[in-house]
Amino acid sequence: MSQNTVSTTPGAEAETAPDTMVKVRDLKTYYDSGGLFDDRPVKAVDGVSFDIYRGETLGLVGESGCGKTTLGRTLIQLEAATGGEVLFDGTDITSLRGDQLYEWRQNAQMVFQDPDSSLNDRMTIGEIIREPLDVHDWKTPADRRERVKALLDEVGLSSEHYYRYPHQFSGGQRQRIGIARTLSLNPDFIVLDEPVSALDVSVQAEIINLLEDLQDEFDLTYLFIAHDLSVVRHICDRVAVMYLGNIMEIGPTEELFTDPANPYTHALLSAIPKPDPTASRDRITLHGTPPNPRYPPTGCPFSTRCPARIRPDEYEDLSDELWDGINGFREIIRERMRADRSIRERVRERFGMETRFATMDETYDELFGDVAVPDEVDRVLTDVADIASEHDEQDAIDRLNAEFGSICDGVDPNGGAGEIEPEYYEVSDSGRLSYCHRHDEEHRETATVIDDRS
């Protein structure tokens, strides 16, 4: 099983298994680049595992580009999985093909983020909602028309809208039309991909209330993808926090919001605006941007930006400013190594001629010019800069990791071979899990590691 296996508490799986609708195990969705000089895949979803229980709403949150939408689309096979399993009531739907996949798709549907682009302007509302019924040859044409009119009523529209076109409706009404189309085949599971983010705030509340009412009436199970954490807190039973294709924390909504365990969850929740501008707040500002998913960091995926990153014992007393500079230096060298270099620059490198990648002096001065750097640290950093200037970026990173690397970077502090990755730790009695080395007894005595990751 992969690094990202999320399991329930020991002994709890047997109790909750009958209520589990979707089991995701080591799911991966990679995209091949097909590049001339680099064929590494983009790791949009990088080996995640979790359960979705029947009748619940599981929220999926994270920064833009973390893989939320790709994960949702993979769960209903709009994207092909590169590896892993998606067990829907015990059936691995990633292995379905042809007629089997065609039949299964009645059970899982998706509501898209943009109601404008998800509706065909050349079709009437009745035709749009009836289309899935036509495709699956559901009953008779007369039954289909009656079904569509009933669905229009269910989502707060009128049967007289049957012959109108999408452009005649507001954004909120168009989203209601999309929801009606999703319900046409009586699905059990629905992926909601930011269904209210394109709507006005007043309309958002109406759509959220509609989704809750429909869930109660039709016993629906939702995966609710969103970036608006206040909406997630209102509608979701549990929340999974995603970063760079990985699940960093998963657990009950209120517990996660009031007592976050993972450093990334802390940072994400600290960005929620407070209604009182005079209220004190501890905003956690993350430096840099998420890494390129084609080149994810070794070890913990959040290690390059984590404010709680574990330091080597001999450098625990370094100032935060210097430590941030060292981490930034490592990322700049990584980006130099991955930068798309023109053929001209590659030729100049081959013959030892100077290129725009040759010098590190300006970068070094910008990062450390105003920071007090101990002599022993300065010697290492200068050595690294010289190595990078010779176009040996990987050697430079290896030198940095050998001196300043920690378990968060995948470096074994005991000198053992192989990459060290975090594990999932149970951080509450509810079975909430967090993916972070900080929960290890050696670094913080707060949790027991989940050994059974099946």
WOJOBEL-V802854 format. One record per pair of residues at least 4 apart in sequence whose C-alpha atoms are under 8 Angstrom apart, sorted by the first residue. I is the first residue (numbers start at 0). J is the second residue. D is the distance in Angstrom with one decimal. If there is no record, write none. Layout:
# WOJOBEL-V802854
<<I,J,D> <I,J,D>>
This chain:
# WOJOBEL-V802854
<<0,4,6.5> <0,25,6.5> <0,452,7.3> <0,453,7.2> <1,25,5.7> <1,46,6.1> <1,47,7.8> <2,46,7.1> <2,420,7.0> <2,421,7.4> <2,422,6.7> <3,25,6.7> <3,46,5.7> <3,47,4.9> <3,48,6.0> <3,245,6.8> <3,246,6.9> <3,422,7.7> <3,423,7.6> <4,24,6.8> <4,25,6.3> <4,46,7.6> <4,47,6.1> <4,48,4.7> <4,49,7.1> <4,423,7.7> <4,452,5.8> <4,453,7.3> <5,47,7.6> <5,48,5.2> <5,49,5.2> <5,423,6.8> <5,432,7.3> <5,452,6.6> <6,12,8.0> <6,48,7.7> <6,49,6.8> <6,449,7.8> <6,451,7.5> <6,452,5.5> <6,453,6.5> <7,11,6.2> <7,12,5.9> <7,430,6.0> <8,12,7.1> <8,425,7.5> <8,430,5.4> <8,449,7.5> <9,449,8.0> <9,451,7.1> <10,14,7.5> <11,15,6.3> <12,16,5.6> <13,17,7.9> <15,19,6.4> <18,52,5.6> <18,53,5.4> <19,50,6.7> <19,51,6.0> <19,52,4.3> <19,53,5.6> <19,88,7.5> <20,50,7.7> <20,51,5.9> <20,52,5.3> <20,53,5.1> <20,87,5.9> <20,88,5.3> <21,50,5.7> <21,51,5.0> <21,52,6.8> <21,85,6.8> <21,86,5.6> <21,87,4.8> <21,88,6.4> <22,48,7.5> <22,49,6.2> <22,50,4.6> <22,51,6.5> <22,84,7.8> <22,85,5.8> <22,86,4.9> <22,87,6.6> <23,47,7.2> <23,48,4.8> <23,49,5.2> <23,50,6.1> <23,83,7.8> <23,84,5.9> <23,85,4.7> <23,86,6.3> <24,46,7.6> <24,47,6.5> <24,48,4.3> <24,49,6.8> <24,83,5.7> <24,84,5.1> <24,85,6.5> <25,45,7.9> <25,46,4.2> <25,47,4.9> <25,48,5.2> <25,82,7.2> <25,83,4.7> <25,84,6.6> <26,44,7.0> <26,45,6.9> <26,46,4.6> <26,47,5.1> <26,48,6.5> <26,80,7.0> <26,81,7.6> <26,82,5.7> <26,83,4.2> <26,84,5.9> <26,85,7.3> <27,42,7.6> <27,43,7.7> <27,44,5.0> <27,45,4.9> <27,46,4.8> <27,47,7.0> <27,80,5.9> <27,81,5.3> <27,82,5.0> <27,83,6.1> <28,42,6.5> <28,43,5.8> <28,44,4.9> <28,45,6.7> <28,69,7.6> <28,70,7.7> <28,73,7.5> <28,78,7.9> <28,79,7.1> <28,80,5.0> <28,81,4.9> <28,82,7.0> <29,40,5.8> <29,41,5.4> <29,42,4.6> <29,43,5.7> <29,44,6.8> <29,45,7.7> <29,80,7.7> <29,81,5.9> <30,40,5.2> <30,41,5.0> <30,42,6.7> <30,43,7.4> <31,38,6.8> <31,39,6.7> <31,40,4.4> <31,41,6.4> <32,37,7.6> <32,38,5.6> <32,39,6.5> <32,40,5.7> <32,41,7.0> <33,37,7.6> <33,38,5.5> <34,38,5.4> <39,293,6.3> <40,293,5.7> <41,292,5.3> <41,293,4.2> <41,294,7.8> <42,244,6.8> <42,292,5.3> <42,293,5.9> <42,295,7.9> <43,65,7.2> <43,66,5.1> <43,69,6.8> <43,243,7.2> <43,244,5.3> <43,292,6.5> <44,66,5.8> <44,69,7.1> <44,70,6.4> <44,243,7.6> <44,244,4.1> <44,245,6.7> <45,243,7.9> <45,244,5.0> <45,245,6.0> <46,82,7.9> <46,83,7.3> <46,244,7.7> <46,245,7.1> <47,244,7.7> <47,245,6.0> <47,246,6.3> <48,246,7.9> <51,55,7.3> <51,57,6.7> <51,222,7.9> <52,220,7.5> <53,219,7.7> <53,220,5.7> <54,214,7.6> <54,218,5.8> <54,219,5.5> <54,220,4.5> <54,221,7.5> <55,219,7.8> <55,220,5.3> <55,221,6.4> <55,235,7.6> <55,236,6.2> <55,237,8.0> <56,220,6.1> <56,221,4.6> <56,222,5.8> <56,223,6.6> <56,234,7.2> <56,235,4.9> <56,236,5.4> <56,237,6.8> <57,221,6.3> <57,222,5.0> <57,223,6.0> <57,235,5.7> <57,236,6.0> <57,237,5.0> <57,238,5.6> <57,239,7.2> <58,222,6.0> <58,223,4.6> <58,224,5.9> <58,225,7.3> <58,231,6.2> <58,235,5.5> <58,236,7.6> <58,237,6.1> <58,238,4.4> <58,239,6.0> <59,67,6.7> <59,222,7.1> <59,223,6.0> <59,224,4.8> <59,225,6.4> <59,238,5.9> <59,239,5.0> <59,240,6.0> <59,241,6.9> <60,67,7.1> <60,224,6.2> <60,225,5.6> <60,226,5.7> <60,228,7.6> <60,238,7.4> <60,239,6.4> <60,240,5.1> <60,241,6.0> <61,65,6.2> <61,67,7.3> <61,225,7.9> <61,226,6.4> <61,240,5.8> <61,241,5.0> <61,242,6.0> <61,267,7.6> <62,226,7.1> <62,241,7.8> <62,242,7.0> <63,226,8.0> <64,243,7.4> <65,241,6.4> <65,242,5.0> <65,243,4.5> <65,244,5.5> <66,70,6.0> <66,241,7.5> <66,242,7.6> <66,243,6.6> <66,244,5.2> <67,71,6.3> <67,224,6.6> <67,241,7.1> <67,244,7.8> <68,72,6.1> <68,192,6.6> <68,224,7.2> <69,73,6.0> <69,78,7.2> <70,74,6.3> <71,75,6.9> <71,190,6.2> <71,192,7.4> <71,222,7.5> <71,224,7.7> <72,76,6.1> <72,77,5.0> <72,78,5.5> <72,190,7.9> <73,77,5.8> <73,78,4.6> <73,79,6.1> <73,80,6.1> <74,85,6.6> <75,104,7.4> <75,107,6.1> <75,108,7.0> <75,109,7.9> <75,190,8.0> <76,80,7.6> <76,92,7.7> <76,93,7.0> <79,93,7.4> <80,93,6.6> <84,91,5.9> <84,92,7.6> <84,93,6.3> <85,90,7.8> <85,91,5.3> <85,92,5.9> <85,93,6.2> <86,90,4.9> <86,91,4.3> <86,92,6.3> <87,91,6.3> <87,92,6.6> <91,95,7.3> <92,100,7.3> <95,99,5.7> <95,100,5.1> <96,100,5.1> <96,101,7.8> <97,101,6.2> <98,102,6.1> <99,103,6.1> <100,104,6.2> <101,105,7.6> <103,107,7.4> <104,108,7.0> <105,184,5.8> <105,185,7.3> <105,186,5.8> <106,184,7.6> <106,185,7.1> <106,186,4.2> <106,187,5.3> <106,188,6.3> <107,186,5.3> <107,187,6.2> <107,188,4.8> <107,189,5.6> <107,190,7.7> <108,181,5.8> <108,182,8.0> <108,186,6.5> <108,188,6.6> <108,189,4.9> <108,190,6.4> <109,181,6.5> <109,189,5.4> <109,190,4.6> <109,191,5.9> <109,192,7.3> <110,177,6.5> <110,178,6.3> <110,181,6.7> <110,189,7.3> <110,190,6.3> <110,191,4.9> <110,192,6.1> <110,194,6.5> <111,117,6.7> <111,177,7.8> <111,191,6.6> <111,192,5.2> <111,193,7.0> <111,194,6.1> <112,191,7.8> <112,192,5.3> <112,193,4.9> <112,194,4.8> <112,195,7.0> <112,196,6.9> <112,197,6.9> <113,117,6.4> <113,174,8.0> <113,194,7.5> <113,197,6.3> <114,118,6.5> <114,170,6.7> <114,173,5.6> <114,174,5.1> <114,177,6.7> <115,165,7.9> <115,170,7.3> <115,173,7.0> <117,177,7.5> <118,127,7.3> <118,165,6.9> <118,173,7.9> <118,177,7.3> <119,127,7.3> <119,165,7.5> <120,164,6.4> <120,165,5.7> <120,166,6.8> <121,164,7.4> <122,126,5.9> <122,127,6.2> <122,164,6.5> <122,165,7.9> <123,127,6.3> <123,161,6.8> <123,162,5.4> <123,163,5.3> <123,164,4.6> <123,165,7.1> <124,128,6.3> <124,160,6.9> <124,161,5.3> <124,162,6.2> <124,163,5.8> <124,164,5.7> <124,165,6.6> <124,176,7.2> <125,129,5.9> <125,144,7.6> <125,147,6.5> <125,148,7.9> <125,160,7.7> <125,161,4.5> <125,162,6.1> <125,163,7.8> <126,130,5.8> <126,161,8.0> <127,180,6.9> <128,132,8.0> <128,147,6.3> <128,176,7.3> <128,177,7.7> <128,179,6.4> <128,180,4.3> <128,181,7.9> <128,183,6.8> <129,133,6.2> <129,143,6.5> <129,144,7.2> <129,147,6.2> <129,180,7.2> <129,183,7.4> <130,134,6.1> <131,135,6.2> <131,180,7.5> <131,183,6.9> <131,184,7.0> <132,136,5.9> <132,137,5.1> <132,143,6.7> <132,183,6.8> <132,184,6.7> <133,137,6.3> <133,143,7.9> <137,143,7.1> <138,142,6.2> <138,143,7.0> <139,143,6.3> <140,144,6.4> <141,145,6.4> <142,146,6.1> <143,147,6.2> <144,148,6.3> <145,149,6.2> <146,150,6.2> <146,183,7.5> <147,151,6.2> <147,179,8.0> <147,183,7.3> <148,152,6.5> <148,157,7.5> <148,158,4.9> <148,161,7.1> <149,153,6.3> <149,158,7.6> <150,154,6.4> <150,179,5.6> <150,182,7.6> <150,183,7.2> <151,155,6.4> <151,156,4.9> <151,157,5.7> <151,158,6.1> <151,176,7.4> <151,179,6.5> <152,156,5.2> <152,157,5.5> <152,158,6.8> <153,179,7.8> <154,175,5.8> <154,176,7.6> <154,178,7.4> <154,179,6.4> <154,209,6.9> <155,175,7.5> <156,160,7.2> <156,172,7.7> <156,175,7.8> <157,161,7.8> <163,167,6.9> <164,168,7.7> <165,173,6.6> <168,172,5.7> <168,173,6.0> <169,173,6.1> <170,174,6.3> <170,197,8.0> <170,198,6.4> <171,175,6.4> <171,198,6.5> <171,202,6.0> <171,203,7.8> <171,206,7.3> <172,176,6.3> <173,177,6.3> <174,178,6.2> <174,194,7.6> <174,206,8.0> <175,179,6.2> <175,206,7.5> <176,180,6.3> <177,181,6.3> <178,182,6.3> <179,183,6.3> <181,186,7.7> <181,189,8.0> <182,186,6.3> <186,219,7.6> <187,218,7.4> <187,219,5.3> <187,220,6.2> <188,219,6.0> <188,220,4.8> <188,221,6.0> <188,222,7.9> <189,219,7.3> <189,220,6.3> <189,221,5.1> <189,222,6.5> <190,221,5.8> <190,222,4.8> <190,223,6.3> <190,224,7.6> <191,221,6.8> <191,222,6.0> <191,223,4.9> <191,224,5.9> <192,223,6.4> <192,224,4.9> <192,225,6.8> <193,223,7.1> <193,224,5.3> <193,225,4.7> <193,226,7.5> <194,225,8.0> <195,203,5.3> <195,206,7.1> <195,207,7.7> <196,203,7.7> <196,225,7.7> <196,227,7.7> <198,202,6.2> <198,203,5.9> <199,203,6.1> <200,204,6.7> <201,205,7.0> <202,206,6.4> <203,207,6.1> <204,208,6.1> <205,209,6.1> <206,210,6.2> <207,211,6.3> <207,234,7.5> <208,212,6.2> <209,213,6.1> <210,214,6.1> <211,215,6.4> <211,234,7.5> <212,216,6.2> <213,217,5.9> <213,218,7.7> <213,219,7.4> <214,218,5.2> <214,219,4.6> <214,220,7.1> <215,219,7.1> <223,231,7.7> <223,235,7.5> <225,230,7.9> <225,231,6.9> <227,231,6.5> <228,232,6.1> <228,268,7.8> <228,271,7.2> <229,233,6.4> <229,271,7.9> <230,234,6.3> <231,235,5.5> <231,238,7.8> <232,252,6.2> <232,253,7.1> <232,256,7.7> <235,252,6.5> <236,251,6.1> <236,252,5.7> <237,249,7.2> <237,250,5.4> <237,251,4.2> <237,252,4.6> <238,249,5.6> <238,250,5.7> <238,251,6.3> <238,252,5.5> <238,255,7.5> <239,246,6.5> <239,247,7.5> <239,248,5.8> <239,249,4.2> <239,250,6.8> <240,246,5.7> <240,247,5.6> <240,248,5.3> <240,249,6.3> <240,264,6.8> <241,245,5.5> <241,246,4.5> <241,247,5.7> <241,248,7.5> <242,246,6.5> <242,247,6.6> <242,300,7.4> <242,301,7.3> <243,289,7.2> <243,290,7.6> <243,292,6.5> <243,295,7.7> <243,300,6.6> <243,301,7.9> <244,292,7.8> <245,300,7.5> <246,434,7.5> <247,261,6.8> <247,263,7.4> <247,264,7.8> <247,433,5.8> <247,434,5.0> <247,435,7.7> <248,260,7.6> <248,261,6.3> <248,264,7.3> <248,431,7.4> <248,432,5.6> <248,433,4.4> <248,434,6.2> <249,255,7.8> <249,431,5.8> <249,432,5.5> <249,433,6.8> <250,254,7.3> <250,255,6.2> <250,429,7.6> <250,430,7.0> <250,431,4.3> <250,432,6.5> <251,255,6.1> <251,429,7.6> <251,431,7.0> <252,256,6.2> <253,257,6.0> <254,258,5.7> <254,259,7.4> <255,259,4.8> <255,260,7.5> <256,268,7.2> <259,264,5.9> <259,265,5.8> <260,264,7.0> <260,265,7.2> <260,426,7.1> <260,433,6.4> <261,265,6.3> <261,433,5.7> <261,434,6.9> <261,435,6.6> <262,266,6.3> <262,305,6.8> <262,306,7.4> <262,307,6.7> <263,267,6.1> <263,301,7.3> <263,305,7.1> <264,268,6.1> <265,269,6.1> <265,283,7.6> <266,270,6.8> <266,282,7.4> <266,283,5.2> <266,284,7.1> <266,285,7.3> <267,271,7.5> <269,280,7.8> <269,281,6.6> <269,282,5.0> <269,283,6.0> <270,282,6.3> <270,283,7.4> <273,278,7.6> <285,304,6.0> <285,305,7.3> <285,306,7.3> <286,304,5.9> <287,304,6.8> <287,327,7.8> <288,304,7.8> <289,304,7.7> <290,294,7.0> <290,295,6.1> <290,296,7.3> <290,303,7.8> <291,295,6.2> <295,300,6.7> <296,300,5.8> <296,302,7.5> <296,303,7.4> <296,408,7.3> <297,408,5.7> <297,409,5.5> <297,418,7.2> <297,420,7.8> <298,302,7.4> <298,406,7.2> <298,407,5.6> <298,408,4.7> <298,409,3.7> <298,410,7.5> <298,418,6.6> <298,419,5.8> <298,420,4.5> <298,421,6.8> <299,407,5.5> <299,408,6.3> <299,409,6.9> <299,420,6.0> <299,421,6.0> <299,435,7.3> <301,305,5.7> <302,308,6.2> <302,407,5.7> <302,408,6.3> <303,326,6.7> <303,330,7.4> <307,437,8.0> <308,407,6.4> <309,405,6.3> <309,406,7.0> <309,407,6.3> <309,437,7.7> <310,314,6.5> <310,315,5.8> <310,403,7.4> <310,404,7.5> <310,405,5.8> <311,315,6.4> <311,403,6.4> <311,404,6.8> <311,405,5.6> <311,412,7.7> <314,403,7.6> <317,321,6.6> <317,322,6.4> <318,322,6.2> <319,323,6.0> <320,324,6.2> <320,370,7.2> <321,325,6.3> <321,367,7.3> <321,370,6.4> <321,371,7.5> <321,372,7.1> <322,326,6.3> <323,327,6.0> <324,328,6.0> <324,366,5.5> <324,367,6.7> <325,329,6.3> <326,330,6.5> <327,331,6.2> <327,366,7.8> <328,332,6.3> <328,363,7.8> <328,366,7.4> <329,333,6.3> <329,396,6.3> <329,399,7.2> <330,334,6.2> <331,335,6.2> <332,336,6.3> <332,387,7.1> <332,392,6.1> <332,395,7.7> <332,396,7.1> <333,337,6.4> <333,392,7.0> <333,393,7.8> <333,396,7.5> <334,338,5.8> <335,356,7.2> <335,392,7.4> <336,392,5.8> <336,393,7.4> <340,344,6.1> <340,345,6.6> <341,345,6.3> <342,346,6.2> <343,347,6.2> <344,348,6.1> <344,354,6.2> <345,349,6.2> <346,350,6.5> <347,351,6.2> <347,352,4.8> <347,353,6.7> <347,354,6.7> <348,352,5.6> <348,353,7.0> <348,354,7.0> <348,390,8.0> <353,357,5.9> <356,388,7.1> <356,390,7.6> <357,387,7.9> <357,388,4.8> <357,389,6.7> <357,390,7.0> <358,388,5.1> <359,363,6.0> <359,384,5.8> <359,385,7.5> <359,387,7.2> <359,388,6.0> <360,364,6.2> <360,384,7.6> <361,365,6.1> <362,366,6.2> <363,367,5.9> <363,368,7.2> <363,384,7.4> <364,368,4.5> <365,369,7.9> <366,370,7.9> <367,371,7.6> <367,372,7.4> <372,376,6.4> <372,377,5.9> <373,377,6.1> <374,378,6.2> <375,379,6.7> <376,380,6.3> <377,381,6.0> <378,382,6.1> <379,383,6.2> <379,399,7.7> <379,402,7.8> <380,384,6.2> <380,399,7.7> <381,385,6.3> <382,386,6.3> <383,387,6.2> <383,395,5.0> <383,396,7.7> <383,398,6.6> <383,399,6.8> <384,388,6.2> <384,395,7.3> <385,389,6.6> <386,390,7.0> <386,391,5.7> <386,392,7.0> <386,394,7.0> <386,395,5.5> <387,391,5.1> <387,392,4.8> <387,394,7.7> <387,395,5.5> <391,395,6.3> <392,396,6.2> <393,397,6.1> <394,398,6.1> <395,399,6.3> <396,400,6.1> <397,401,6.0> <398,402,6.4> <399,403,5.7> <399,404,6.7> <400,404,4.0> <400,405,7.5> <400,408,7.9> <400,410,7.5> <404,408,6.0> <404,410,6.1> <405,409,6.8> <405,410,5.3> <405,411,7.2> <405,412,6.5> <406,410,4.8> <406,411,5.7> <406,412,6.3> <406,419,6.5> <406,420,7.8> <406,436,7.7> <407,419,7.9> <407,420,7.6> <407,421,7.6> <407,436,6.9> <408,419,7.8> <409,418,4.9> <409,419,4.2> <409,420,5.7> <410,414,7.9> <410,418,6.3> <410,419,6.0> <411,415,5.6> <411,416,7.2> <411,417,7.6> <411,418,7.2> <411,419,6.1> <421,434,6.1> <421,435,5.4> <421,436,5.4> <422,434,5.6> <422,435,6.5> <422,436,7.1> <422,448,7.1> <422,449,7.8> <423,432,5.9> <423,433,5.4> <423,434,4.5> <423,435,6.9> <423,448,6.4> <423,449,6.1> <424,432,5.3> <424,433,5.4> <424,434,6.5> <424,435,7.6> <424,438,6.7> <424,446,6.1> <424,447,5.9> <424,448,4.4> <424,449,5.5> <425,430,5.8> <425,431,5.7> <425,432,4.7> <425,433,6.7> <425,446,5.9> <425,447,5.9> <425,448,6.3> <425,449,6.4> <426,430,7.1> <426,431,5.8> <426,432,5.9> <426,433,6.8> <426,445,7.1> <426,446,5.3> <426,447,7.5> <427,431,5.6> <427,432,7.8> <427,446,8.0> <435,439,8.0> <436,442,7.4> <437,442,5.5> <437,443,5.8> <438,442,6.7> <438,443,5.4> <438,444,6.6> <438,445,5.9> <438,446,5.7> <438,447,7.9> <439,443,5.8> <439,444,6.5> <439,445,7.5> <439,446,6.9> <439,447,7.6> <439,448,7.4> <440,444,4.3> <440,445,6.9> <440,446,7.3>>
